[in-house]
Amino acid sequence: MNDTIHSMHAHRSIRRFTDEIVPREHILEATKAGQAAATSSAVQSYSALHITDNEKRQAIADLCGPQQKVHDCGAFFVICADNRRHMVMHERHARTFDQRLEAFLVSVIDATLFAQNFTLAFESMGYGTCYIGGLRNDLHAVNDILKLPDGVFPVYGLCVGHPNEQPIARPRLAPEAILHENVYPDDDTIMRDIESYDEVYRAYLQARGAAPANWSDAMLKRFEKVARPALASFYESQGARID
């Protein structure tokens, strides 16, 4: 195992941070590392908003759950899929911008590739991180705070800071459940992989002092009803085409 892979395996979602601020030079260094990620045809359709205003941070923290760590961490970012610069270029050159679902999908993929490099860079400097999907709880309200122009689509938040906890690693599915050779496995094989993982997941919860439960039970509950049903209307209101 080399140093890069070791750093990847060392990832933990940190939910408790000290009050130390992340220096600007570290943020710029992580940004450059984020930009080193692959991007479709050099499109670079992403951006990161560093939220430093105290009132905005608290308002976003409240909308995210509430999740007070959004306010209290050393630095908080809103990671955005971003077609704005491409839309502006087309407008200024009197050209039609009409990419629809492909442009939106590329921007979300680009933003996620950037964010993972961004996160790994921070973690390599000794910081802890936590992605905040709760940002999507009410994107209309988030946008009332951020006043984003058309073509900018917040996809999640990111907390960064000095860790104030040392959580144990959450186990993942076995690699053999993820990596398939030539053909996708049949449903019986999928269920055997899930049953094996349920045993590992129960042991993990017990080790961290939580009530033992199966991963499959959590997933059954999570996906049996629609989550965040207003997402499509928000993204469309920001200029996304999903047709």
Secondary structure, DSSP 8 states (H G I E B T S, - for coil): --HHHHHHHT--B---B-S----HHHHHHHHHHHHTS--GGG---EEEEE---HHHHHHHHHHTSS-THHHHSSEEEEEEEE-HHHHHHHHHTT-----HHHHHHHHHHHHHHHHHHHHHHHHHTT-EEEEEGGGGGGHHHHHHHH---TTEEEEEEEEEE-BS----------HHHH--SSS---HHHHHHHHHHHHHHHHHHHHHTTS----HHHHHHHHTSS-S-TTHHHHHHHTT----
